[in-house]
Amino acid sequence: MSTSLARLKDGYTNGGRSVALRFMQSFRSIPLTPNQLTTMGFLLNVVAGVLIYERHWIWASVIDALDGALARAHNKMTPFGGFLDSTLDRMSEGVILGSIALVLADQGKTAALACVFVALVGSFLVSYTRAKAEALGLKGDVGLMARAERIVLLAVILPFAGLGALPYGIYLLAALTSITVVQRMLFVRSQLQTTSEG
């Protein structure tokens, strides 16, 4: 990934986190724990999946981005909380992409349906490659299509799904997610080569 693209990615990622953190700091006495908020975010995605299947083309889960901010704002970050958040994030993506797959199957869009599976496997591999890299003591957070970008892409596509944009959005998601997996694999290999040469 180029330096300018990496700077842009870091800018909006850190900017989004900063906004979420400031927002959650204003709720000093919020009665929910970060884990409860994480669970609510997952349940909201389940509801969104049902709405997508019913062609109501609504998908929003702002709460999903706020659970981590709540933990940081109130100094309640825990190992289990991070584990729960990551696990339910993967399940949420499965629910949303599964709902989209059902819609595309109903519409007879076979190529787009196949690309949903590519995007789903790719999204899991994007997370796995980072986790595996970090387990090896390396960095694995490069690439075009991390979770934040996948959420944004789907949020942009779904309002226009009724106009026929859904298959094209899924083609793009599948391609960019696959590219990200390759980017992370190459980045890890590069780090390992540098380590062995050093």
Residue pairs with C-beta under 8 A, 6 or more apart in sequence:
1 9
1 142
1 143
1 144
1 183
5 144
6 142
9 146
9 149
12 148
13 146
13 148
16 65
16 148
17 68
17 69
20 65
20 66
20 68
20 69
21 69
21 72
21 73
23 66
23 69
24 30
24 66
24 69
24 70
24 72
24 73
24 74
25 73
27 70
28 74
30 70
30 74
32 40
32 70
33 76
34 67
34 68
34 70
34 71
34 74
34 76
34 77
34 81
34 85
35 67
35 80
35 81
35 84
37 63
37 66
37 67
37 70
38 64
38 67
38 81
38 84
38 85
38 88
39 84
39 88
40 63
41 61
41 63
41 64
41 66
41 67
41 88
41 92
42 64
42 88
42 91
42 92
44 61
44 63
44 64
45 61
45 64
45 92
45 95
45 96
46 95
48 58
48 59
48 60
48 61
48 95
48 96
48 99
49 95
49 96
49 98
49 99
50 99
51 57
51 58
51 59
52 58
52 59
52 96
52 99
52 100
52 103
52 158
53 99
53 102
53 103
55 103
55 161
55 162
57 158
57 159
57 161
57 162
58 158
59 96
59 154
59 155
59 158
60 155
61 92
61 151
64 89
64 92
64 151
65 151
67 85
68 77
68 85
70 76
71 77
71 78
71 81
86 127
89 127
89 147
90 123
90 124
90 127
93 120
93 123
93 124
93 147
93 150
94 120
96 154
97 116
97 119
97 120
97 123
98 120
100 116
100 166
100 170
101 113
101 116
101 117
103 161
103 166
104 112
104 113
104 116
104 166
104 167
104 170
105 113
109 166
109 167
111 167
111 171
112 166
112 167
112 170
112 171
115 167
115 170
115 171
115 173
115 174
116 170
116 174
118 174
118 177
118 178
119 170
119 173
119 174
119 177
122 145
122 174
122 177
122 178
122 180
122 181
123 147
123 150
123 177
125 181
126 143
126 145
126 146
126 147
126 177
126 180
126 181
126 184
127 147
129 140
129 181
129 184
129 185
129 188
130 140
130 141
130 184
131 140
132 140
132 188
133 139
133 140
133 184
133 187
133 188
133 191
134 140
136 188
136 192
138 188
138 191
138 192
139 187
139 191
140 184
140 187
140 188
142 183
142 184
142 187
143 179
143 180
143 181
143 183
143 184
143 187
144 176
144 179
144 180
144 183
145 153
145 173
145 176
145 177
145 179
145 180
146 180
149 176
150 173
150 177
153 169
153 172
153 173
153 176
154 169
154 173
156 169
157 165
157 166
157 169
157 170
157 173
158 166
158 169
160 166
160 169
161 169
